[in-house]
């Protein structure tokens, strides 16, 4: 297992150089595909419904570090292998009978940095929920910018079933996406949401027929990979920052960001393409200082 290199005739995700890197960077719990700045990270513990263990955390961290240093990165897709997206924490890793456990260590070391880094990535983050999402799996999806789920997918907060509080940003994202009443009902009653309910409630962007799921994700990823990345990243930051700002602060932020976006090659290309009635070719690069 590792970075999946696909060759001509199937779905070319990596160049020859990328294929060499694939052999040099094996992974045990995830799969990684890279195609012209589009990263596809697949959680790959299907026998455990892709629940997180320490190895998976380490490997996801490695991928995020690579993306953060890759100036050609344009979009990240996170999805799961098999019949589930992510069942949260692998409880098989914990021996609750061996003595008191300090459960603050998991969020401090793993979940909190993961969510902070995903939200701060200067590229769009797409989540493909291909099956059950439970516990931290729900909150991982909620932290992404655009989430698409199969209509057969189910969402369960699950923490109340074992006497815990939601983590991985669940107590922050869920009230903002669902509203407080639905966030509390979803959490305290441990009710499952269907993908269609999740779409209706605002937890996800779209629920699609299972047979259209892969095609829909590919279309979104391809569209974002060809979009003006710096402008998208600025919009992402502005919208997220607005949740903790006044209207005046948001207006000032928009003014300042618009100045920077207006200095980018992509803005000039977008306007010229509009005038010339052609499809724009965006570089995704930030404006030169």
C-alpha positions in Angstrom: 0.0 0.0 0.0 1.1 3.6 -0.5 0.7 6.3 -3.1 -1.2 4.7 -5.9 0.5 5.3 -9.2 -1.9 4.9 -12.1 -0.5 4.4 -15.6 -1.6 5.4 -19.0 -4.8 3.7 -20.1 -6.4 3.6 -16.7 -6.3 6.9 -14.9 -2.8 8.6 -15.0 -2.3 10.2 -11.5 1.4 10.4 -11.4 4.3 11.1 -13.7 7.4 8.8 -13.9 8.9 10.9 -11.1 5.8 10.5 -9.1 5.8 6.8 -9.5 9.4 6.7 -8.2 8.2 8.7 -5.2 5.3 6.3 -4.7 7.7 3.4 -4.2 9.7 5.5 -1.8 6.8 6.6 0.4 4.8 3.6 1.4 1.8 3.9 3.7 0.0 1.3 5.7 -3.3 2.9 6.6 -4.0 5.3 3.8 -3.8 5.6 0.0 -2.6 8.7 -1.7 -3.0 9.7 -5.4 -1.7 12.9 -6.9 -2.7 14.3 -10.3 -1.5 17.8 -11.3 -2.0 19.3 -7.9 -5.1 17.3 -7.0 -4.5 15.2 -4.0 -6.8 12.2 -3.2 -6.3 10.8 0.3 -8.2 7.6 1.0 -8.5 6.3 4.6 -7.6 2.6 4.1 -8.6 0.5 7.1 -11.8 -0.9 5.6 -11.9 -3.8 8.0 -12.2 -1.2 10.8 -14.5 1.1 8.9 -11.4 3.4 8.5 -11.3 4.3 12.2 -8.2 6.2 13.3 -5.3 4.5 15.1 -1.9 6.1 15.8 -0.4 4.9 12.5 -3.2 6.6 10.5 -2.7 9.8 12.4 1.0 9.7 11.6 0.4 9.1 7.9 -2.2 11.7 7.5 0.1 14.2 9.2 2.8 13.3 6.6 0.4 13.9 3.8 -0.7 17.3 5.2 3.0 18.3 5.6 3.6 17.5 2.0 0.6 19.5 0.8 1.5 22.5 2.9 4.9 22.6 1.2 3.7 21.9 -2.3 3.1 25.2 -4.1 1.4 23.3 -7.0 -1.3 21.8 -4.7 -4.8 22.8 -5.9 -7.3 20.6 -4.0 -7.5 17.8 -1.5 -10.1 15.1 -1.5 -10.6 12.9 1.6 -12.6 9.7 1.3 -12.7 6.2 2.6 -12.1 2.7 1.4 -14.7 0.0 1.5 -18.2 0.4 2.9 -17.4 3.1 5.4 -16.0 6.6 5.4 -14.6 6.8 9.0 -15.9 5.4 12.3 -13.8 7.8 14.4 -11.4 6.5 16.9 -10.4 2.8 16.9 -11.6 1.8 20.4 -9.7 -1.4 20.0 -6.5 0.6 20.7 -7.7 1.4 24.2 -7.7 -0.8 27.3 -10.3 0.8 29.5 -9.7 -1.8 32.2 -6.0 -1.1 32.6 -6.5 1.9 34.8 -7.7 5.6 34.3 -7.1 7.0 30.8 -6.3 10.6 30.1 -8.5 11.1 27.1 -7.2 14.7 26.6 -4.1 13.3 25.0 -5.9 12.2 21.8 -7.3 15.6 21.0 -4.2 17.4 22.1 -1.8 15.3 20.0 -3.9 14.2 17.1 -7.4 15.5 16.5 -7.0 19.2 17.3 -3.9 19.7 15.1 -5.6 17.7 12.3 -8.7 19.9 12.3 -6.7 23.1 12.6 -4.5 22.1 9.7 -7.4 21.1 7.4 -9.3 24.3 8.0 -6.1 26.4 7.4 -5.0 24.6 4.2 -4.7 27.2 1.4 -6.6 25.0 -1.0 -10.2 23.7 -1.0 -10.8 20.5 1.0 -13.4 18.1 -0.4 -14.8 15.2 1.6 -16.4 12.2 0.0 -18.5 10.3 2.6 -18.9 6.9 0.9 -20.6 5.1 3.8 -21.0 5.3 7.6 -19.4 8.4 9.3 -19.5 8.1 13.1 -18.0 10.1 16.0 -14.9 11.9 14.9 -15.7 10.8 11.3 -18.7 13.1 11.3 -16.6 15.9 12.7 -13.8 15.4 10.2 -16.4 15.7 7.4 -17.8 18.8 9.0 -14.4 20.4 9.0 -14.0 20.1 5.3 -15.1 22.8 2.8 -17.3 20.8 0.6 -18.8 17.4 1.6 -20.6 15.0 -0.7 -22.1 11.8 0.5 -23.7 8.7 -1.1 -27.4 8.5 -0.4 -26.8 5.2 1.5 -24.4 7.0 3.9 -25.3 7.4 7.6 -24.1 9.9 10.1 -23.9 9.2 13.9 -22.3 11.4 16.5 -21.9 8.4 18.7 -20.1 10.0 21.6 -23.1 10.0 24.0 -23.3 6.2 23.6 -20.0 5.9 25.6 -20.3 8.9 27.8 -18.0 11.3 26.0 -18.2 14.8 24.6 -17.8 15.4 20.8 -14.2 16.2 19.8 -12.4 17.0 16.6 -14.2 20.3 16.4 -17.7 18.8 16.7 -18.9 21.2 19.4 -17.9 24.1 17.2 -18.8 23.0 13.7 -22.1 21.2 14.4 -24.1 24.2 15.9 -22.9 26.4 13.1 -23.9 24.0 10.4 -27.0 22.4 11.9 -28.2 25.1 14.4 -28.1 24.5 18.1 -31.4 22.6 18.4 -30.4 20.0 15.8 -26.8 19.8 17.0 -28.0 19.0 20.5 -30.6 16.5 19.3 -28.1 14.8 17.0 -25.5 14.7 19.8 -27.5 13.9 23.0 -29.9 11.4 21.4 -27.3 9.7 19.3 -29.8 9.6 16.4 -28.5 8.6 13.0 -29.0 11.0 10.1 -29.4 9.8 6.6 -27.4 11.5 3.9 -30.6 13.2 2.7 -31.3 14.5 6.2 -27.7 15.7 6.4 -28.1 17.6 3.2 -31.4 19.1 4.3 -30.0 20.1 7.7 -26.9 21.7 6.2 -24.3 19.2 7.5 -23.2 18.4 3.9 -23.3 20.1 0.5 -24.9 17.3 -1.4 -26.2 13.7 -1.2 -26.0 11.8 -4.5 -27.0 8.4 -5.8 -24.4 5.8 -4.9 -23.8 5.0 -8.6 -23.1 8.7 -9.3 -20.8 9.3 -6.3 -17.5 8.7 -8.0 -18.4 10.8 -11.0 -19.7 13.6 -8.9 -16.5 13.7 -6.8 -14.3 13.6 -9.9 -16.2 16.5 -11.4 -15.9 18.6 -8.2 -12.2 17.9 -7.8 -11.4 18.5 -11.5 -13.3 21.8 -11.4 -11.5 23.0 -8.3 -8.1 21.9 -9.6 -8.6 24.2 -12.6 -10.0 27.1 -10.5 -8.2 30.2 -9.3 -6.8 28.6 -6.1 -5.6 31.8 -4.4 -9.0 33.4 -4.7 -10.7 30.2 -3.4 -8.4 30.1 -0.5 -9.1 33.7 0.3 -12.9 33.2 0.2 -12.5 30.1 2.4 -10.6 32.1 5.0 -12.9 35.1 4.8 -16.1 33.0 5.3 -14.6 31.0 8.2 -13.2 34.2 9.9 -16.7 35.8 9.6 -18.1 33.5 12.2 -16.1 35.3 14.9 -16.2 38.9 13.5 -18.5 41.8 13.3 -19.9 43.1 10.0 -17.5 45.9 10.0 -14.6 43.5 10.5 -15.9 41.3 7.7 -16.2 44.3 5.3 -12.6 45.4 6.1 -11.4 41.9 5.5 -13.1 41.6 2.2 -11.5 44.9 1.1 -8.1 43.8 2.0 -8.4 40.4 0.5 -9.9 41.8 -2.7 -6.8 44.0 -3.1 -4.6 40.9 -2.9 -6.8 38.8 -5.2 -6.8 41.7 -7.7 -3.0 41.5 -7.9 -3.0 37.9 -8.9 -2.4 36.5 -12.4 -5.7 34.6 -12.1 -7.8 37.7 -11.8 -6.2 39.1 -15.0 -6.7 35.8 -16.8 -10.3 35.5 -15.6 -11.2 39.0 -16.9 -9.4 38.5 -20.2 -11.0 35.1 -20.7 -14.4 36.7 -20.1 -13.8 39.5 -22.6 -12.4 37.1 -25.2 -15.3 34.6 -24.6 -12.9 31.6 -23.9 -12.3 29.3 -21.0 -9.8 30.7 -18.5 -6.5 28.9 -17.7 -5.7 29.6 -14.1 -2.3 29.1 -12.5 -3.6 29.1 -8.9 -0.6 31.0 -7.8 -0.6 33.7 -5.2 0.3 37.2 -6.3 4.0 38.1 -6.3 5.1 40.2 -3.3 
